[in-house]
Amino acid sequence: MTFTPRAAWADTPEPVRTAVAEALGTPIVGHTDLHGGMSPGPAAALRLADGRQIFVKAVSAEVRAHNHRMILQESAILDALPTSAPAPRRLATVEHGPWIALAITWAPGTTETSWTDASISAVARACRTANGHHAPDALPPVAERIFDFDGWTRLLEIGTGDAWETAHAGQAAEVVAGWKAWTAGDALVHRDLRLDNTTVDTKAGSAVLLDWAYASAGAPWIDLAQMAADIVGTGHALGQQAATDRAYRLLQTLPPAASRFVVGLAGMWCIRAATIPDTVMPSISTWRRARSAALRPLVTHLIADLRDSIPATHPS
């Protein structure tokens, strides 16, 4: 999926770039613009006069207020994370007028465009390392970082769009019911686990998790469940069937609630695509719709697996 191209670092207002250099304590001698992600703001690898390479991202609230809030939120979260978490470290946060910029340490490895067995192994290991930490007290419960998990219920209210939704939305809503209770926990949760929010060092077999704006306290399997959904949504280098197989295999190593979470994610993406237009980055709605559709074979399988273990209830 191609989103709206990011602005160039050179187009960031000069006072913002100067303030970043001053906060880092050394001049910026070069940069490389980076692409991808869900922000129209610039992202760049900066080369500093003291020899360091660091990452910076910035955005103006006048362009997209949501991303401005997320950078401010992530800045505080990075300071609260334990140093042993597989995360970059915050170097500086600069606010100038409507602009905000966050500079962090450079994460080794590369951000891949599709999952491989090696990246699945590396990122799963990083998730387990992160989730093995107790969430810092400053982080909210994960229920405050999960949105539109009543998606299947709301879809039934507004009307299903095709035969698959008509056949499965009711069962999916029952599977997800009561999600605030069964996602709760005290583990450190990244909560926005996608391949494009990681860097993977295949030689070392390690990964760094990026973009911590949604970090929270929750059940320790949440990131791995979201990773399973992303393997299907982003795709595997060996094809879509391999993606679904790897995702299902991963979920079989986790509690049944992880499978319920994937069903909830599919409903979340479905209802958000249908009801929340994005005027700045309209391709996000297309991305959400494609994710929900790609998950259908896996969700069908998961609903069948969960049918006997989830009591019938009224969705909430």
N, C-alpha and C positions, 0 to 999 in steps of 0.2 A: 504494500500500500504506500503510495506517495502522498505525503501531506503538502500543505502550502510551503514553499521554500522558505527557509529561515533567512532573515536579514543578514547582511554581512557585518562582521565585526568593525570594519572600517567605516560603516555607516552609523555606528553607535556615536552619539554626541561626544565630541572631543572632551568636554569636562568629565564625562563618565569614564572614558578610557584613562584620562590623567589621574582621576581619583583611584582607579583600580591599581595603577602603577604605584601611586603613593602608598596605598594600603599594603601592597606587597613589599614595599621598601626597596624596589629596584626597577629600572626602566624596562619597558617591553621592547624587545629588539626585533620581533617578528611574530607572525601568527599564521595559522592555517584554519580557514573556516571549515566547520563540521556541519553535517546535515543529518536529517532524521529527527525523530522525536515529535512531540505534540505541542510545540510552541513556535510561534512565528518569529520570536526573538533570536538574536545571534547566539551562536555557540562556537567556541574556537579553542584551539590549542595555542597557548601563548608561549613564546620563547623569551626568557628573561635574561637580563644582562649578567646575572649571577650564575647562569648555566642551567637553571631549572626549566622544566617544561611543566606547565600547569593547565588546567581546564577552567574556562570561564563561560558562564551563560548569563544572558541579560534580557530584559524585556521592559517595555514601557507599559504602565497601567492604562495608558490611553489607547494602546493597540489591543491588549488582551489582559484585562484586570485579573482573570483567574490565574494566569501564569505568574503575574506579579505576586499574588498572594502565596502561590506555591513556593516561589523562591524564598520569600521571607519565612515561610513555615519550615522549609527544609534547612535553612540556615540555623534555626534554633535546634532542630532535631539532630543535626550533625554534631553539634556541641554536646548533646546529651548522650550520644551513643558510646558504648564501651569501646576502648581502643582495640580490643581483640575482635570486634565485629568486622566482617569483610566489606568495609565501606571506605570511601575516600575521606579525607580530613578537610574541614573547612579552613581556608587560609584568610579569606576576607569577604565581607559583605559591604557593598557600597550602595547608598541610596542618594540619588540626585534628582530633584524634581520628581517627575512621574517614573523615572527609571530606577531599576534595581539590578545589581550585578552580583553574582556569587562566584568566587574563585575557590577552587578545591585542588587537592593534590591529584596528579595524573595517575590514572589507574592502568596498570600494565595489562597487556593483551589487546584483543580487538573485539569490536562489537560485530557479531556475525549477522548475516541476513536470513539464515535459516538454521534450524536446530540440527545438530549431528549427535551421534551417540556420545562423542567425546564431550561436547558442550553440555549435554544433559547431565552427564556424570559430574562435571566440574561445577555447574551451577547448583545441582542438587546438594553437593557437598557444602557449598557456600551457604545455601539456605539452612542446612542443618546446623552449621556453625553459628549463624546469626540467631536461629530460633532456639539454640541451646542457652542463650542468655536470658536472664530475667529482664523484662522491659523496664527501662528507666521510669522513675515515678512521674516524670514530666510528660510522658506519652499517654494519650487518652485510650479508652477501651476501643477495641477494633470495631465495635458496632457504630462508632462515630466516624469511621473511615470506610464503611460499606454503604453503598448507595443503591437505591432502587432494587433491592433484593426481593421486593414484592412484584417484580416484573411480570411473572407468569399470571399472577392473580389480576393485575391491572390489564394485561392483554385479554384475558377472558372478559373483562368488563367493557373494553372498547371494541372487542371483536377480533377474532383470529384472522390472519391474513391468508392462510392456505390450509390444505388438508393435513399437513404434518402438524401444524400448530393446533388445529382442531382436535387431532387425535391425542396429542401429548401434553398440551398446556395444563390441563386439569391435574394430571398425575404429577407433572413437574411442580406445580404450585404446592401440592401436598408434600412432596419431598423436601421443599425448601422451608415449609412452615416452621415457625419457632426459631428461626436462624440466629436471633440475638442470643439465645441461651446456648446453643451448641457451637457457636464460634468463640465464646468467651474463654479467656485464659490470661495467664500472666507472662507468656513468652514474648520476646521481641519479635515483632512481625513487620516485614517490609511493606506488604500489602499492595504493591504495584509491580509484581514480578512479571516482567516480560523480557524476552531476549534482548530487545533494544535498550533495556535498562541494566545491562550487564556488560562487562568486558571479560573475555575468556582467554586465558593463557593455556593453549592446548599442550604445549611442551611441559609445563609445570603441572598440568591437570588442575588448575585453580581458576577461580573467578572472583570478581569484585562486583558487588551489587551497587547500582547507581540510583539516583533520584529517590531520595528517602522522604519525600514530602508527606507520604501517607503512613509513615511508620506508626505503630500502635502496639497495644498489649492485647494478645489474643491466643487462640489455640495454636500449638506449635506446628501443626500440619498445614496451616493456611497458605504459606508461600509455596509449598510443594504442590498443593492442589491448584493454585493459580498457575504455577509452572506447567502442570499437566494441561490445563486449558490453553495456555499459550503455545505449547508444542503443536497442538492441533490448529490453533488460529494462525500462527506464524508459518507453520509448515516444517517438515523435515527434509533434509537434503535427498533422502531416498524416496520421497513422494508422500502423498497424503495418507495412504493406507499405513505406511510406516509411522507417520505422525500419530495417527489414532491408536495404533498398536502400542507405541512407546508410552503414550499418555495413559492408556488403560493399565499397562504393566506397572507404571509408577503408582497409580491410584490403588492398586492391589496391595501395595506395601504400607498403605496408610489406613487409618480408621475409616469406617463407612461415612462419617461426617464429611470427609474430604470429597467423596463423590457427590454428596449433597451440595457442597459448595460449588462444584463445577456446574451442576444443574442451575444453581442460583446465578452464577456468572452469565450463563447463556441467556437467562431471562432478563438479567440486568442490561446486557448489550442490546437485546431485542427491543425492550421498552424504551431505552434511551435513544436508540436510532429512530424509533417511531414518534417520539414526543419531544425531543430536545434538539432543535435545529442549532447548528453552530454557524453563525454568520461570518466569523473570522476564518475558521478552518472547516468548511462544509464537508471536506473529505472524511472528517472524523465520523460523521453519521454513516457514511458508506462503509468505513472500517468496522464500526460496531455491527452493522447489519451482516457483513461478510463473516465476522467472527461467530456470531450466533448461528448462522447457517452452516458454517464449517463444523461446528460442534454437534450438529444434529445426530450423526451416527453414534457418536460416543454417548450423548445424552440418552438416546434411545436404549442403549445397552445398560447404562447406569440405572435408569428408571426400572428396568427389568430386574437388575440385581437387587435393588433396594425395595422392591415391591413387598416382600415378606417381612422386612425388618423395620419399615417405617409405618406406624399405625395410621390409619385413615383419620384425617382431622380437617377442620376448616382452616384454610390458609389464613395467615395473619401478616 
